[in-house]
């Protein structure tokens, strides 16, 4: 099985890559806001030539790490 090495752990082969427009749509923010978050180091990204690519799992993990408030059980 081929495994691509990521900076901290392994990338799943079936993990989905997104371009800037798709990543902004997933996060429901503008492309400009996505670029700001990328430049400020708040979002992990990968370069392919001159273009940024984002892993869906990285975006999901970033969202979960930014969660605020409590979750109340039944």
PQR file with spaces between the fields and no chain letter, atoms N, CA, C, O and H, PARSE charges and radii, in Angstrom:
ATOM       1  N    UNK     1       0.843   -1.183    0.000 -0.4000 1.5000
ATOM       2  CA   UNK     1       0.000    0.000    0.000 -0.0000 2.0000
ATOM       3  C    UNK     1       0.887    1.245    0.000  0.5500 1.7000
ATOM       4  O    UNK     1       1.790    1.366    0.828 -0.5500 1.4000
ATOM       5  N    UNK     2       0.639    2.140   -0.898 -0.4000 1.5000
ATOM       6  CA   UNK     2       1.391    3.386   -1.006 -0.0000 2.0000
ATOM       7  C    UNK     2       0.885    4.377    0.030  0.5500 1.7000
ATOM       8  O    UNK     2      -0.317    4.625    0.123 -0.5500 1.4000
ATOM       9  H    UNK     2      -0.095    2.041   -1.571  0.4000 1.0000
ATOM      10  N    UNK     3       1.795    4.939    0.802 -0.4000 1.5000
ATOM      11  CA   UNK     3       1.425    5.961    1.770 -0.0000 2.0000
ATOM      12  C    UNK     3       2.237    7.211    1.495  0.5500 1.7000
ATOM      13  O    UNK     3       3.464    7.157    1.408 -0.5500 1.4000
ATOM      14  H    UNK     3       2.771    4.738    0.727  0.4000 1.0000
ATOM      15  N    UNK     4       1.559    8.324    1.360 -0.4000 1.5000
ATOM      16  CA   UNK     4       2.225    9.602    1.181 -0.0000 2.0000
ATOM      17  C    UNK     4       2.466   10.201    2.556  0.5500 1.7000
ATOM      18  O    UNK     4       1.563   10.209    3.392 -0.5500 1.4000
ATOM      19  H    UNK     4       0.562    8.367    1.431  0.4000 1.0000
ATOM      20  N    UNK     5       3.664   10.698    2.802 -0.4000 1.5000
ATOM      21  CA   UNK     5       3.990   11.228    4.123 -0.0000 2.0000
ATOM      22  C    UNK     5       3.593   12.694    4.209  0.5500 1.7000
ATOM      23  O    UNK     5       3.969   13.508    3.366 -0.5500 1.4000
ATOM      24  H    UNK     5       4.398   10.691    2.123  0.4000 1.0000
ATOM      25  N    UNK     6       2.840   13.007    5.226 -0.4000 1.5000
ATOM      26  CA   UNK     6       2.436   14.361    5.546 -0.0000 2.0000
ATOM      27  C    UNK     6       3.393   14.867    6.619  0.5500 1.7000
ATOM      28  O    UNK     6       4.162   14.075    7.163 -0.5500 1.4000
ATOM      29  H    UNK     6       2.535   12.345    5.911  0.4000 1.0000
ATOM      30  N    UNK     7       3.374   16.132    6.936 -0.4000 1.5000
ATOM      31  CA   UNK     7       4.327   16.671    7.889 -0.0000 2.0000
ATOM      32  C    UNK     7       4.213   16.024    9.266  0.5500 1.7000
ATOM      33  O    UNK     7       5.235   15.801    9.916 -0.5500 1.4000
ATOM      34  H    UNK     7       2.749   16.775    6.494  0.4000 1.0000
ATOM      35  N    UNK     8       2.993   15.716    9.734 -0.4000 1.5000
ATOM      36  CA   UNK     8       2.843   15.165   11.071 -0.0000 2.0000
ATOM      37  C    UNK     8       2.398   13.707   11.073  0.5500 1.7000
ATOM      38  O    UNK     8       2.820   12.944   11.942 -0.5500 1.4000
ATOM      39  H    UNK     8       2.164   15.897    9.206  0.4000 1.0000
ATOM      40  N    UNK     9       1.571   13.306   10.140 -0.4000 1.5000
ATOM      41  CA   UNK     9       1.101   11.933   10.090 -0.0000 2.0000
ATOM      42  C    UNK     9       0.849   11.537    8.642  0.5500 1.7000
ATOM      43  O    UNK     9       1.291   12.227    7.722 -0.5500 1.4000
ATOM      44  H    UNK     9       1.228   13.925    9.434  0.4000 1.0000
ATOM      45  N    UNK    10       0.154   10.453    8.438 -0.4000 1.5000
ATOM      46  CA   UNK    10      -0.015    9.942    7.084 -0.0000 2.0000
ATOM      47  C    UNK    10      -1.266   10.476    6.409  0.5500 1.7000
ATOM      48  O    UNK    10      -2.290   10.693    7.056 -0.5500 1.4000
ATOM      49  H    UNK    10      -0.205    9.893    9.185  0.4000 1.0000
ATOM      50  N    UNK    11      -1.173   10.685    5.102 -0.4000 1.5000
ATOM      51  CA   UNK    11      -2.303   11.102    4.287 -0.0000 2.0000
ATOM      52  C    UNK    11      -2.983    9.845    3.765  0.5500 1.7000
ATOM      53  O    UNK    11      -2.323    8.964    3.214 -0.5500 1.4000
ATOM      54  H    UNK    11      -0.341   10.508    4.577  0.4000 1.0000
ATOM      55  N    UNK    12      -4.275    9.758    3.931 -0.4000 1.5000
ATOM      56  CA   UNK    12      -5.033    8.634    3.395 -0.0000 2.0000
ATOM      57  C    UNK    12      -5.081    8.751    1.877  0.5500 1.7000
ATOM      58  O    UNK    12      -5.199    9.850    1.334 -0.5500 1.4000
ATOM      59  H    UNK    12      -4.812   10.474    4.379  0.4000 1.0000
ATOM      60  N    UNK    13      -4.989    7.618    1.198 -0.4000 1.5000
ATOM      61  CA   UNK    13      -5.039    7.647   -0.266 -0.0000 2.0000
ATOM      62  C    UNK    13      -6.352    8.198   -0.783  0.5500 1.7000
ATOM      63  O    UNK    13      -6.384    8.844   -1.831 -0.5500 1.4000
ATOM      64  H    UNK    13      -4.894    6.725    1.639  0.4000 1.0000
ATOM      65  N    UNK    14      -7.441    7.950   -0.060 -0.4000 1.5000
ATOM      66  CA   UNK    14      -8.748    8.392   -0.534 -0.0000 2.0000
ATOM      67  C    UNK    14      -9.147    9.761    0.017  0.5500 1.7000
ATOM      68  O    UNK    14     -10.286   10.191   -0.166 -0.5500 1.4000
ATOM      69  H    UNK    14      -7.415    7.425    0.791  0.4000 1.0000
ATOM      70  N    UNK    15      -8.219   10.452    0.690 -0.4000 1.5000
ATOM      71  CA   UNK    15      -8.505   11.795    1.175 -0.0000 2.0000
ATOM      72  C    UNK    15      -8.660   12.720   -0.025  0.5500 1.7000
ATOM      73  O    UNK    15      -7.934   12.594   -1.011 -0.5500 1.4000
ATOM      74  H    UNK    15      -7.294   10.103    0.838  0.4000 1.0000
ATOM      75  N    UNK    16      -9.591   13.632    0.061 -0.4000 1.5000
ATOM      76  CA   UNK    16      -9.923   14.481   -1.076 -0.0000 2.0000
ATOM      77  C    UNK    16      -9.126   15.781   -1.044  0.5500 1.7000
ATOM      78  O    UNK    16      -9.040   16.445   -0.012 -0.5500 1.4000
ATOM      79  H    UNK    16     -10.180   13.734    0.862  0.4000 1.0000
ATOM      80  N    UNK    17      -8.540   16.136   -2.202 -0.4000 1.5000
ATOM      81  CA   UNK    17      -7.830   17.399   -2.376 -0.0000 2.0000
ATOM      82  C    UNK    17      -8.801   18.432   -2.919  0.5500 1.7000
ATOM      83  O    UNK    17      -9.608   18.132   -3.799 -0.5500 1.4000
ATOM      84  H    UNK    17      -8.610   15.597   -3.040  0.4000 1.0000
ATOM      85  N    UNK    18      -8.723   19.657   -2.392 -0.4000 1.5000
ATOM      86  CA   UNK    18      -9.586   20.749   -2.837 -0.0000 2.0000
ATOM      87  C    UNK    18      -8.741   21.916   -3.316  0.5500 1.7000
ATOM      88  O    UNK    18      -7.664   22.176   -2.780 -0.5500 1.4000
ATOM      89  H    UNK    18      -8.068   19.901   -1.677  0.4000 1.0000
ATOM      90  N    UNK    19      -9.237   22.619   -4.335 -0.4000 1.5000
ATOM      91  CA   UNK    19      -8.582   23.853   -4.738 -0.0000 2.0000
ATOM      92  C    UNK    19      -9.116   24.982   -3.853  0.5500 1.7000
ATOM      93  O    UNK    19      -9.939   24.738   -2.971 -0.5500 1.4000
ATOM      94  H    UNK    19     -10.111   22.407   -4.771  0.4000 1.0000
ATOM      95  N    UNK    20      -8.662   26.195   -4.079 -0.4000 1.5000
ATOM      96  CA   UNK    20      -9.050   27.318   -3.216 -0.0000 2.0000
ATOM      97  C    UNK    20     -10.546   27.593   -3.239  0.5500 1.7000
ATOM      98  O    UNK    20     -11.143   27.882   -2.201 -0.5500 1.4000
ATOM      99  H    UNK    20      -7.994   26.393   -4.795  0.4000 1.0000
ATOM     100  N    UNK    21     -11.151   27.506   -4.409 -0.4000 1.5000
ATOM     101  CA   UNK    21     -12.584   27.780   -4.516 -0.0000 2.0000
ATOM     102  C    UNK    21     -13.403   26.715   -3.789  0.5500 1.7000
ATOM     103  O    UNK    21     -14.373   27.035   -3.102 -0.5500 1.4000
ATOM     104  H    UNK    21     -10.666   27.271   -5.252  0.4000 1.0000
ATOM     105  N    UNK    22     -13.015   25.453   -3.941 -0.4000 1.5000
ATOM     106  CA   UNK    22     -13.716   24.358   -3.272 -0.0000 2.0000
ATOM     107  C    UNK    22     -13.530   24.427   -1.756  0.5500 1.7000
ATOM     108  O    UNK    22     -14.471   24.182   -1.002 -0.5500 1.4000
ATOM     109  H    UNK    22     -12.227   25.193   -4.499  0.4000 1.0000
ATOM     110  N    UNK    23     -12.321   24.759   -1.313 -0.4000 1.5000
ATOM     111  CA   UNK    23     -12.052   24.861    0.124 -0.0000 2.0000
ATOM     112  C    UNK    23     -12.853   26.000    0.744  0.5500 1.7000
ATOM     113  O    UNK    23     -13.407   25.848    1.833 -0.5500 1.4000
ATOM     114  H    UNK    23     -11.556   24.958   -1.926  0.4000 1.0000
ATOM     115  N    UNK    24     -12.917   27.138    0.060 -0.4000 1.5000
ATOM     116  CA   UNK    24     -13.694   28.273    0.562 -0.0000 2.0000
ATOM     117  C    UNK    24     -15.179   27.911    0.629  0.5500 1.7000
ATOM     118  O    UNK    24     -15.868   28.268    1.584 -0.5500 1.4000
ATOM     119  H    UNK    24     -12.467   27.262   -0.824  0.4000 1.0000
ATOM     120  N    UNK    25     -15.658   27.214   -0.373 -0.4000 1.5000
ATOM     121  CA   UNK    25     -17.061   26.794   -0.388 -0.0000 2.0000
ATOM     122  C    UNK    25     -17.340   25.825    0.766  0.5500 1.7000
ATOM     123  O    UNK    25     -18.369   25.934    1.433 -0.5500 1.4000
ATOM     124  H    UNK    25     -15.099   26.924   -1.150  0.4000 1.0000
ATOM     125  N    UNK    26     -16.430   24.883    0.999 -0.4000 1.5000
ATOM     126  CA   UNK    26     -16.601   23.929    2.096 -0.0000 2.0000
ATOM     127  C    UNK    26     -16.673   24.653    3.445  0.5500 1.7000
ATOM     128  O    UNK    26     -17.500   24.320    4.293 -0.5500 1.4000
ATOM     129  H    UNK    26     -15.595   24.795    0.457  0.4000 1.0000
ATOM     130  N    UNK    27     -15.798   25.645    3.631 -0.4000 1.5000
ATOM     131  CA   UNK    27     -15.759   26.394    4.889 -0.0000 2.0000
ATOM     132  C    UNK    27     -16.822   27.485    4.947  0.5500 1.7000
ATOM     133  O    UNK    27     -17.041   28.088    5.998 -0.5500 1.4000
ATOM     134  H    UNK    27     -15.125   25.916    2.941  0.4000 1.0000
ATOM     135  N    UNK    28     -17.481   27.736    3.825 -0.4000 1.5000
ATOM     136  CA   UNK    28     -18.506   28.779    3.701 -0.0000 2.0000
ATOM     137  C    UNK    28     -17.945   30.157    4.025  0.5500 1.7000
ATOM     138  O    UNK    28     -18.530   30.941    4.772 -0.5500 1.4000
ATOM     139  H    UNK    28     -17.304   27.246    2.971  0.4000 1.0000
ATOM     140  N    UNK    29     -16.777   30.417    3.427 -0.4000 1.5000
ATOM     141  CA   UNK    29     -16.140   31.722    3.533 -0.0000 2.0000
ATOM     142  C    UNK    29     -15.747   32.161    2.126  0.5500 1.7000
ATOM     143  O    UNK    29     -15.809   31.371    1.184 -0.5500 1.4000
ATOM     144  H    UNK    29     -16.302   29.780    2.820  0.4000 1.0000
ATOM     145  N    UNK    30     -15.347   33.408    1.989 -0.4000 1.5000
ATOM     146  CA   UNK    30     -14.904   33.889    0.681 -0.0000 2.0000
ATOM     147  C    UNK    30     -13.489   33.387    0.386  0.5500 1.7000
ATOM     148  O    UNK    30     -12.758   32.985    1.291 -0.5500 1.4000
ATOM     149  H    UNK    30     -15.297   34.049    2.755  0.4000 1.0000
ATOM     150  N    UNK    31     -13.124   33.417   -0.877 -0.4000 1.5000
ATOM     151  CA   UNK    31     -11.775   33.012   -1.272 -0.0000 2.0000
ATOM     152  C    UNK    31     -10.749   33.963   -0.653  0.5500 1.7000
ATOM     153  O    UNK    31      -9.660   33.534   -0.271 -0.5500 1.4000
ATOM     154  H    UNK    31     -13.719   33.744   -1.612  0.4000 1.0000
ATOM     155  N    UNK    32     -11.087   35.235   -0.554 -0.4000 1.5000
ATOM     156  CA   UNK    32     -10.199   36.205    0.082 -0.0000 2.0000
ATOM     157  C    UNK    32      -9.955   35.880    1.550  0.5500 1.7000
ATOM     158  O    UNK    32      -8.825   35.983    2.029 -0.5500 1.4000
ATOM     159  H    UNK    32     -11.972   35.583   -0.864  0.4000 1.0000
ATOM     160  N    UNK    33     -10.996   35.491    2.261 -0.4000 1.5000
ATOM     161  CA   UNK    33     -10.852   35.105    3.665 -0.0000 2.0000
ATOM     162  C    UNK    33     -10.002   33.842    3.781  0.5500 1.7000
ATOM     163  O    UNK    33      -9.195   33.715    4.702 -0.5500 1.4000
ATOM     164  H    UNK    33     -11.914   35.408    1.872  0.4000 1.0000
ATOM     165  N    UNK    34     -10.184   32.915    2.851 -0.4000 1.5000
ATOM     166  CA   UNK    34      -9.371   31.692    2.831 -0.0000 2.0000
ATOM     167  C    UNK    34      -7.898   32.040    2.629  0.5500 1.7000
ATOM     168  O    UNK    34      -7.031   31.491    3.308 -0.5500 1.4000
ATOM     169  H    UNK    34     -10.839   33.018    2.103  0.4000 1.0000
ATOM     170  N    UNK    35      -7.620   32.934    1.714 -0.4000 1.5000
ATOM     171  CA   UNK    35      -6.236   33.355    1.467 -0.0000 2.0000
ATOM     172  C    UNK    35      -5.631   34.006    2.702  0.5500 1.7000
ATOM     173  O    UNK    35      -4.472   33.756    3.035 -0.5500 1.4000
ATOM     174  H    UNK    35      -8.325   33.380    1.163  0.4000 1.0000
ATOM     175  N    UNK    36      -6.416   34.845    3.382 -0.4000 1.5000
ATOM     176  CA   UNK    36      -5.926   35.479    4.612 -0.0000 2.0000
ATOM     177  C    UNK    36      -5.600   34.436    5.672  0.5500 1.7000
ATOM     178  O    UNK    36      -4.559   34.515    6.324 -0.5500 1.4000
ATOM     179  H    UNK    36      -7.356   35.048    3.111  0.4000 1.0000
ATOM     180  N    UNK    37      -6.483   33.461    5.848 -0.4000 1.5000
ATOM     181  CA   UNK    37      -6.258   32.414    6.846 -0.0000 2.0000
ATOM     182  C    UNK    37      -5.035   31.575    6.477  0.5500 1.7000
ATOM     183  O    UNK    37      -4.294   31.137    7.357 -0.5500 1.4000
ATOM     184  H    UNK    37      -7.329   33.396    5.318  0.4000 1.0000
ATOM     185  N    UNK    38      -4.826   31.352    5.190 -0.4000 1.5000
ATOM     186  CA   UNK    38      -3.673   30.586    4.722 -0.0000 2.0000
ATOM     187  C    UNK    38      -2.386   31.368    4.988  0.5500 1.7000
ATOM     188  O    UNK    38      -1.417   30.818    5.510 -0.5500 1.4000
ATOM     189  H    UNK    38      -5.429   31.707    4.476  0.4000 1.0000
ATOM     190  N    UNK    39      -2.381   32.651    4.627 -0.4000 1.5000
ATOM     191  CA   UNK    39      -1.186   33.490    4.825 -0.0000 2.0000
ATOM     192  C    UNK    39      -0.849   33.681    6.290  0.5500 1.7000
ATOM     193  O    UNK    39       0.323   33.809    6.643 -0.5500 1.4000
ATOM     194  H    UNK    39      -3.168   33.098    4.203  0.4000 1.0000
ATOM     195  N    UNK    40      -1.864   33.700    7.153 -0.4000 1.5000
ATOM     196  CA   UNK    40      -1.659   33.885    8.588 -0.0000 2.0000
ATOM     197  C    UNK    40      -1.298   32.586    9.296  0.5500 1.7000
ATOM     198  O    UNK    40      -1.065   32.586   10.505 -0.5500 1.4000
ATOM     199  H    UNK    40      -2.817   33.596    6.866  0.4000 1.0000
ATOM     200  N    UNK    41      -1.251   31.491    8.567 -0.4000 1.5000
ATOM     201  CA   UNK    41      -0.880   30.211    9.157 -0.0000 2.0000
ATOM     202  C    UNK    41      -1.995   29.513    9.902  0.5500 1.7000
ATOM     203  O    UNK    41      -1.736   28.580   10.661 -0.5500 1.4000
ATOM     204  H    UNK    41      -1.440   31.491    7.585  0.4000 1.0000
ATOM     205  N    UNK    42      -3.231   29.940    9.704 -0.4000 1.5000
ATOM     206  CA   UNK    42      -4.361   29.328   10.400 -0.0000 2.0000
ATOM     207  C    UNK    42      -4.886   28.101    9.685  0.5500 1.7000
ATOM     208  O    UNK    42      -5.587   27.289   10.288 -0.5500 1.4000
ATOM     209  H    UNK    42      -3.441   30.699    9.087  0.4000 1.0000
ATOM     210  N    UNK    43      -4.557   27.947    8.395 -0.4000 1.5000
ATOM     211  CA   UNK    43      -4.996   26.784    7.616 -0.0000 2.0000
ATOM     212  C    UNK    43      -3.795   26.110    6.974  0.5500 1.7000
ATOM     213  O    UNK    43      -2.971   26.781    6.351 -0.5500 1.4000
ATOM     214  H    UNK    43      -3.987   28.606    7.905  0.4000 1.0000
ATOM     215  N    UNK    44      -3.683   24.790    7.116 -0.4000 1.5000
ATOM     216  CA   UNK    44      -2.607   24.080    6.422 -0.0000 2.0000
ATOM     217  C    UNK    44      -2.917   23.970    4.937  0.5500 1.7000
ATOM     218  O    UNK    44      -4.073   23.801    4.550 -0.5500 1.4000
ATOM     219  H    UNK    44      -4.352   24.246    7.622  0.4000 1.0000
ATOM     220  N    UNK    45      -1.891   24.067    4.111 -0.4000 1.5000
ATOM     221  CA   UNK    45      -2.077   23.960    2.669 -0.0000 2.0000
ATOM     222  C    UNK    45      -0.829   23.366    2.050  0.5500 1.7000
ATOM     223  O    UNK    45       0.212   23.257    2.699 -0.5500 1.4000
ATOM     224  H    UNK    45      -0.951   24.205    4.426  0.4000 1.0000
ATOM     225  N    UNK    46      -0.943   22.989    0.804 -0.4000 1.5000
ATOM     226  CA   UNK    46       0.151   22.391    0.045 -0.0000 2.0000
ATOM     227  C    UNK    46       0.250   23.131   -1.282  0.5500 1.7000
ATOM     228  O    UNK    46      -0.761   23.569   -1.832 -0.5500 1.4000
ATOM     229  H    UNK    46      -1.788   23.078    0.277  0.4000 1.0000
ATOM     230  N    UNK    47       1.457   23.270   -1.791 -0.4000 1.5000
ATOM     231  CA   UNK    47       1.667   23.961   -3.061 -0.0000 2.0000
ATOM     232  C    UNK    47       1.813   22.943   -4.181  0.5500 1.7000
ATOM     233  O    UNK    47       2.507   21.936   -4.042 -0.5500 1.4000
ATOM     234  H    UNK    47       2.278   22.915   -1.344  0.4000 1.0000
ATOM     235  N    UNK    48       1.153   23.224   -5.283 -0.4000 1.5000
ATOM     236  CA   UNK    48       1.316   22.470   -6.517 -0.0000 2.0000
ATOM     237  C    UNK    48       1.599   23.515   -7.585  0.5500 1.7000
ATOM     238  O    UNK    48       0.682   24.127   -8.133 -0.5500 1.4000
ATOM     239  H    UNK    48       0.589   24.042   -5.396  0.4000 1.0000
ATOM     240  N    UNK    49       2.870   23.707   -7.869 -0.4000 1.5000
ATOM     241  CA   UNK    49       3.246   24.804   -8.755 -0.0000 2.0000
ATOM     242  C    UNK    49       2.964   26.115   -8.037  0.5500 1.7000
ATOM     243  O    UNK    49       3.470   26.356   -6.940 -0.5500 1.4000
ATOM     244  H    UNK    49       3.614   23.210   -7.424  0.4000 1.0000
ATOM     245  N    UNK    50       2.160   26.952   -8.659 -0.4000 1.5000
ATOM     246  CA   UNK    50       1.802   28.234   -8.047 -0.0000 2.0000
ATOM     247  C    UNK    50       0.450   28.171   -7.336  0.5500 1.7000
ATOM     248  O    UNK    50      -0.024   29.182   -6.816 -0.5500 1.4000
ATOM     249  H    UNK    50       1.749   26.757   -9.549  0.4000 1.0000
ATOM     250  N    UNK    51      -0.152   27.030   -7.313 -0.4000 1.5000
ATOM     251  CA   UNK    51      -1.505   26.899   -6.765 -0.0000 2.0000
ATOM     252  C    UNK    51      -1.506   26.232   -5.395  0.5500 1.7000
ATOM     253  O    UNK    51      -0.690   25.357   -5.106 -0.5500 1.4000
ATOM     254  H    UNK    51       0.233   26.209   -7.735  0.4000 1.0000
ATOM     255  N    UNK    52      -2.449   26.673   -4.558 -0.4000 1.5000
ATOM     256  CA   UNK    52      -2.622   26.060   -3.244 -0.0000 2.0000
ATOM     257  C    UNK    52      -3.619   24.923   -3.346  0.5500 1.7000
ATOM     258  O    UNK    52      -4.605   25.003   -4.078 -0.5500 1.4000
ATOM     259  H    UNK    52      -3.111   27.384   -4.793  0.4000 1.0000
ATOM     260  N    UNK    53      -3.346   23.859   -2.595 -0.4000 1.5000
ATOM     261  CA   UNK    53      -4.269   22.733   -2.490 -0.0000 2.0000
ATOM     262  C    UNK    53      -4.485   22.461   -1.011  0.5500 1.7000
ATOM     263  O    UNK    53      -3.580   22.634   -0.195 -0.5500 1.4000
ATOM     264  H    UNK    53      -2.545   23.794   -2.000  0.4000 1.0000
ATOM     265  N    UNK    54      -5.693   22.035   -0.679 -0.4000 1.5000
ATOM     266  CA   UNK    54      -6.084   21.796    0.702 -0.0000 2.0000
ATOM     267  C    UNK    54      -6.625   20.384    0.830  0.5500 1.7000
ATOM     268  O    UNK    54      -7.345   19.907   -0.048 -0.5500 1.4000
ATOM     269  H    UNK    54      -6.428   21.895   -1.342  0.4000 1.0000
ATOM     270  N    UNK    55      -6.279   19.714    1.924 -0.4000 1.5000
ATOM     271  CA   UNK    55      -6.851   18.401    2.201 -0.0000 2.0000
ATOM     272  C    UNK    55      -8.145   18.587    2.984  0.5500 1.7000
ATOM     273  O    UNK    55      -8.197   19.343    3.954 -0.5500 1.4000
ATOM     274  H    UNK    55      -5.694   20.101    2.637  0.4000 1.0000
ATOM     275  N    UNK    56      -9.175   17.894    2.554 -0.4000 1.5000
ATOM     276  CA   UNK    56     -10.466   17.986    3.219 -0.0000 2.0000
ATOM     277  C    UNK    56     -10.335   17.628    4.702  0.5500 1.7000
ATOM     278  O    UNK    56     -10.947   18.277    5.550 -0.5500 1.4000
ATOM     279  H    UNK    56      -9.133   17.279    1.766  0.4000 1.0000
ATOM     280  N    UNK    57      -9.551   16.611    5.016 -0.4000 1.5000
ATOM     281  CA   UNK    57      -9.384   16.218    6.423 -0.0000 2.0000
ATOM     282  C    UNK    57      -8.708   17.325    7.237  0.5500 1.7000
ATOM     283  O    UNK    57      -9.041   17.506    8.408 -0.5500 1.4000
ATOM     284  H    UNK    57      -9.054   16.083    4.327  0.4000 1.0000
ATOM     285  N    UNK    58      -7.767   18.071    6.646 -0.4000 1.5000
ATOM     286  CA   UNK    58      -7.131   19.183    7.345 -0.0000 2.0000
ATOM     287  C    UNK    58      -8.141   20.290    7.641  0.5500 1.7000
ATOM     288  O    UNK    58      -8.137   20.865    8.730 -0.5500 1.4000
ATOM     289  H    UNK    58      -7.497   17.924    5.694  0.4000 1.0000
ATOM     290  N    UNK    59      -9.001   20.584    6.674 -0.4000 1.5000
ATOM     291  CA   UNK    59     -10.022   21.616    6.887 -0.0000 2.0000
ATOM     292  C    UNK    59     -10.988   21.185    7.979  0.5500 1.7000
ATOM     293  O    UNK    59     -11.350   21.987    8.840 -0.5500 1.4000
ATOM     294  H    UNK    59      -9.004   20.117    5.790  0.4000 1.0000
ATOM     295  N    UNK    60     -11.407   19.925    7.951 -0.4000 1.5000
ATOM     296  CA   UNK    60     -12.313   19.391    8.958 -0.0000 2.0000
ATOM     297  C    UNK    60     -11.664   19.445   10.346  0.5500 1.7000
ATOM     298  O    UNK    60     -12.308   19.841   11.318 -0.5500 1.4000
ATOM     299  H    UNK    60     -11.112   19.274    7.252  0.4000 1.0000
ATOM     300  N    UNK    61     -10.400   19.050   10.436 -0.4000 1.5000
ATOM     301  CA   UNK    61      -9.688   19.084   11.718 -0.0000 2.0000
ATOM     302  C    UNK    61      -9.531   20.506   12.239  0.5500 1.7000
ATOM     303  O    UNK    61      -9.632   20.741   13.444 -0.5500 1.4000
ATOM     304  H    UNK    61      -9.877   18.728    9.647  0.4000 1.0000
ATOM     305  N    UNK    62      -9.284   21.456   11.339 -0.4000 1.5000
ATOM     306  CA   UNK    62      -9.176   22.860   11.736 -0.0000 2.0000
ATOM     307  C    UNK    62     -10.498   23.359   12.291  0.5500 1.7000
ATOM     308  O    UNK    62     -10.523   24.052   13.308 -0.5500 1.4000
ATOM     309  H    UNK    62      -9.201   21.265   10.361  0.4000 1.0000
ATOM     310  N    UNK    63     -11.590   23.014   11.636 -0.4000 1.5000
ATOM     311  CA   UNK    63     -12.909   23.414   12.137 -0.0000 2.0000
ATOM     312  C    UNK    63     -13.166   22.843   13.519  0.5500 1.7000
ATOM     313  O    UNK    63     -13.657   23.550   14.399 -0.5500 1.4000
ATOM     314  H    UNK    63     -11.569   22.451   10.810  0.4000 1.0000
ATOM     315  N    UNK    64     -12.843   21.584   13.721 -0.4000 1.5000
ATOM     316  CA   UNK    64     -13.091   20.945   15.010 -0.0000 2.0000
ATOM     317  C    UNK    64     -12.202   21.522   16.108  0.5500 1.7000
ATOM     318  O    UNK    64     -12.613   21.574   17.268 -0.5500 1.4000
ATOM     319  H    UNK    64     -12.444   21.010   13.006  0.4000 1.0000
ATOM     320  N    UNK    65     -11.007   21.950   15.764 -0.4000 1.5000
ATOM     321  CA   UNK    65     -10.108   22.509   16.770 -0.0000 2.0000
ATOM     322  C    UNK    65     -10.528   23.919   17.188  0.5500 1.7000
ATOM     323  O    UNK    65     -10.110   24.404   18.240 -0.5500 1.4000
ATOM     324  H    UNK    65     -10.674   21.907   14.822  0.4000 1.0000
ATOM     325  N    UNK    66     -11.344   24.571   16.379 -0.4000 1.5000
ATOM     326  CA   UNK    66     -11.799   25.936   16.668 -0.0000 2.0000
ATOM     327  C    UNK    66     -13.151   25.962   17.380  0.5500 1.7000
ATOM     328  O    UNK    66     -13.721   27.034   17.580 -0.5500 1.4000
ATOM     329  H    UNK    66     -11.684   24.177   15.525  0.4000 1.0000
ATOM     330  N    UNK    67     -13.666   24.803   17.760 -0.4000 1.5000
ATOM     331  CA   UNK    67     -14.995   24.721   18.371 -0.0000 2.0000
ATOM     332  C    UNK    67     -15.016   25.476   19.704  0.5500 1.7000
ATOM     333  O    UNK    67     -14.056   25.424   20.473 -0.5500 1.4000
ATOM     334  H    UNK    67     -13.203   23.932   17.597  0.4000 1.0000
ATOM     335  N    UNK    68     -16.099   26.162   19.959 -0.4000 1.5000
ATOM     336  CA   UNK    68     -16.272   26.920   21.197 -0.0000 2.0000
ATOM     337  C    UNK    68     -17.554   26.465   21.879  0.5500 1.7000
ATOM     338  O    UNK    68     -18.448   25.911   21.239 -0.5500 1.4000
ATOM     339  H    UNK    68     -16.878   26.204   19.334  0.4000 1.0000
ATOM     340  N    UNK    69     -17.633   26.703   23.169 -0.4000 1.5000
ATOM     341  CA   UNK    69     -18.838   26.373   23.910 -0.0000 2.0000
ATOM     342  C    UNK    69     -18.855   24.951   24.406  0.5500 1.7000
ATOM     343  O    UNK    69     -17.943   24.171   24.132 -0.5500 1.4000
ATOM     344  H    UNK    69     -16.907   27.153   23.688  0.4000 1.0000
ATOM     345  N    UNK    70     -19.886   24.621   25.129 -0.4000 1.5000
ATOM     346  CA   UNK    70     -20.045   23.298   25.709 -0.0000 2.0000
ATOM     347  C    UNK    70     -21.049   22.473   24.918  0.5500 1.7000
ATOM     348  O    UNK    70     -21.942   22.995   24.251 -0.5500 1.4000
ATOM     349  H    UNK    70     -20.627   25.254   25.352  0.4000 1.0000
ATOM     350  N    UNK    71     -20.864   21.176   25.022 -0.4000 1.5000
ATOM     351  CA   UNK    71     -21.850   20.258   24.465 -0.0000 2.0000
ATOM     352  C    UNK    71     -22.533   19.596   25.652  0.5500 1.7000
ATOM     353  O    UNK    71     -21.885   18.948   26.474 -0.5500 1.4000
ATOM     354  H    UNK    71     -20.139   20.752   25.564  0.4000 1.0000
ATOM     355  N    UNK    72     -23.846   19.764   25.732 -0.4000 1.5000
ATOM     356  CA   UNK    72     -24.598   19.212   26.846 -0.0000 2.0000
ATOM     357  C    UNK    72     -25.206   17.887   26.449  0.5500 1.7000
ATOM     358  O    UNK    72     -25.758   17.751   25.357 -0.5500 1.4000
ATOM     359  H    UNK    72     -24.373   20.291   25.064  0.4000 1.0000
ATOM     360  N    UNK    73     -25.107   16.908   27.332 -0.4000 1.5000
ATOM     361  CA   UNK    73     -25.698   15.591   27.108 -0.0000 2.0000
ATOM     362  C    UNK    73     -27.117   15.540   27.608  0.5500 1.7000
ATOM     363  O    UNK    73     -27.591   16.478   28.248 -0.5500 1.4000
ATOM     364  H    UNK    73     -24.659   17.017   28.219  0.4000 1.0000
ATOM     365  N    UNK    74     -27.795   14.455   27.323 -0.4000 1.5000
ATOM     366  CA   UNK    74     -29.192   14.280   27.780 -0.0000 2.0000
ATOM     367  C    UNK    74     -29.254   13.918   29.229  0.5500 1.7000
ATOM     368  O    UNK    74     -30.343   13.734   29.774 -0.5500 1.4000
ATOM     369  H    UNK    74     -27.410   13.693   26.804  0.4000 1.0000
